Amino acid sequence: TMRGEAVVGSADQAPSAEVQLSDAFLQSQTDDITMRRCWIDEVSGVADGSSLESPLASDGQLLEAVQTADSWFTCRRQIRSEGTNKVEDLQLLLSGPRQTLRWEPSRCKAVVLNCGTLCAGETWAISELVMMLSLYGCSDIQGVSGGFDGMLEPSSWSTLSAEAVEESCRAGKRLLMAGCGSNANAAAVAAALQQAEVTHVFVLGGFEAHEQVFEIQDEARFLGWQGSICILPKSADNDVPLIDASLGHATAIAKAADWSEMEAIDNMNGALLARSAVHGAMAGYTGFVVSKVSKHDVMIPVREILRQGRHVDVVESELLSGLKTTGGQRQQQQEQQDLVDRSGASRRGRTKAESSS
């Protein structure tokens, strides 16, 4: 079911308590406040379109966190352009477990692919995706290396099991090699999804990955593919708009600023994003991004991310650029030192041989 974005409120409707601003600000901006609800596309893997009870419904703790189709969070953003100072309230669907599913987990086939560069927390995110899918009852989970280009070679996909990813996560091993894939043929990827009978796609990547997913979903819909696609924003540059922060950003900034280690935070965030992604996908949502906005776990339509445009923070970009430069210099220095060590060892070897002779 395709749903467009609609204005569901007017200027006299205040946002939820979590995002209420000062009365003075509200009064001065009343005429320029608009509200827009960001609907998430939905698909159904059940033949008759009905819903199934979640296999996790018997979990008491889960029931306390269950969200519904009416669970919305309102965030406020300012739009500054050409001297105007308008305010827009975006209503975003809260992520989390649902009481019912639109997919039969045992009949699902999920793929997980990693895009972009190495980021802290990605291994934990991939591991938690596999663990949650297994918990729902999905046993056919494939890992794709090389980004979207890897999708075109199903023979290279690797089976991901809960036991294997847990062991790799504990050992600190990387599960899936990343790839940019920004030039991947969207139509070819969509055809590969349909031919391999994939029902769920989970993508880790930055803004470019969002653009690619939007094109792939459009091509897949044209082919008649019925499946769920979800993105877990992962970018050290934090280039995805609207959200609080991308996966890997905290650790990158911490290292650039010479702060204490922050990788544990990204690891935990990766696991939480993975849970939200699986909950949303199994409930039938597609074409969405899971993240935190104003400290709330939400699902955002990919089209809304693209509508906002790529996010660039000049100060952080300079800081991260310094980190990359420093990292490159350290690598160059290490290579030079290795060369010196090898040369020294070679000279010592020759001297010893000459002495013995």
Salt bridges, closest charged atoms under 4 A:
GLU5 OE1 - ARG36 NH1 3.18
GLU5 OE2 - ARG303 NE 3.49
GLU18 OE2 - HIS296 NE2 3.93
ASP41 OD2 - ARG221 NH2 3.46
ASP41 OD1 - ARG303 NH1 3.39
GLU42 OE2 - ARG3 NH1 3.33
GLU42 OE1 - ARG102 NH1 3.57
GLU88 OE2 - ARG36 NE 3.00
GLU88 OE1 - ARG77 NH1 2.82
ASP89 OD1 - ARG76 NE 2.77
GLU122 OE2 - ARG174 NE 2.77
GLU122 OE1 - LYS234 NZ 3.12
GLU128 OE2 - ARG275 NE 2.91
GLU166 OE2 - ARG170 NH2 2.87
ASP237 OD1 - LYS324 NZ 3.45
ASP239 OD2 - ARG310 NH2 2.90
ASP297 OD1 - LYS292 NZ 2.98
GLU304 OE1 - ARG36 NH1 2.75
GLU304 OE2 - ARG307 NH1 3.60
GLU316 OE1 - HIS249 NE2 3.11
